[in-house]
Amino acid sequence: MKILLNRRPIRNQPYGGGVQFINNFVDIATQAGHQVIHELEDNIDVIFIFNAHDDVNNVRAIDAVAYKMNNPKTKLAIRLNDCDKRKETNTVDVMYSVLSQYVDTSVFVSHWMKEYYLQNVNWNCLSNHVIVNGCNKSIFKPNKKLDNGKINIVCHHWSDNEMKNVGLNEFLDDFIATHQDFTFTYIGRTKSVLKNSRVIQPLFGEALGNELGKYDVYISNSYADPGPNHVCESISCGLPTYANVKGGGGAEFAGRDHQFSDFHELALILLRKDFRQNITTFPTWDKCIHQYLELMKLL
């Protein structure tokens, strides 16, 4: 197949899960014998809209729809990893609702994301699927723990968007000040001023996997997160991972036994020190991308 992916790869830099998906899609689809392009040209089999937001460096969704209208044999697929509830906006849901009139298949990155659109938005596409993001199991795996006699808490984000952690860094910074049998390390960009915690600049790839695997407990306080890679990575590293009950895909991935409703409940969970591994497992990137390719073949 000739597949137009409307976002380009970004290599060898610390970026979030979206760039990981793009890079793996290009590599795995190409290895499977498909041609992946990033600009409109003749004889495209599938246009894959990874992100419908306009970007001067990439093919816009409106141009993809216009191409399809003029080339009826071309199929249009879309991946949904964004919503207004996540960003506290009022434009994203409408944009994707309009686009759903034209796409041949829609892929949501979690069951939470699928239910959100099908229940809350005027959704027109009838071919709707869930494919959870992949994880590089050769990188994100258990590692030898820190030998400091303490319970070591960690979380990580590439972005410093405040919706990613919603006050968690400050809470944990205060928590470890009064509970000295715990430590807290934050990996990534943050606007928080932390007095008692360790901050490590953004890591990616093998360096991130090696570092994550050293800790004992992972916390995610992302709100309405469609399909967070940070939770996929922490669980794959063998870290008991707890997520806010309002965390969307993060709460789904963590599971009901690993959710908290507020920081008071989180403190009680930590102080019990009864940490158990989550039961969720994640596909390899190879399996994830091949699920997309199989859907495209059937269009």
Secondary structure, DSSP 8 states (H G I E B T S, - for coil): -EEEESS----SS---HHHHHHHHHHHHHHHTT-EEESS--SS-SEEEES--S--TTS--HHHHHHHHHH-TTSEEEEEE---HHHHT-SSHHHHHHHHTTT-SEEEESSHHHHHHHHHHS----S-EEE------TTTSS------SSSEEEEEEES---GGGTTTHHHHHHHHHHH-TTEEEEEEE------SSSEEE----HHHHHHHHTT-SEEEE--SSBSS-HHHHHHHHTT--EEEETT-BHHHHHH-GGGEESSHHHHHHHHHHT-----------HHHHHHHHHHHHHT-
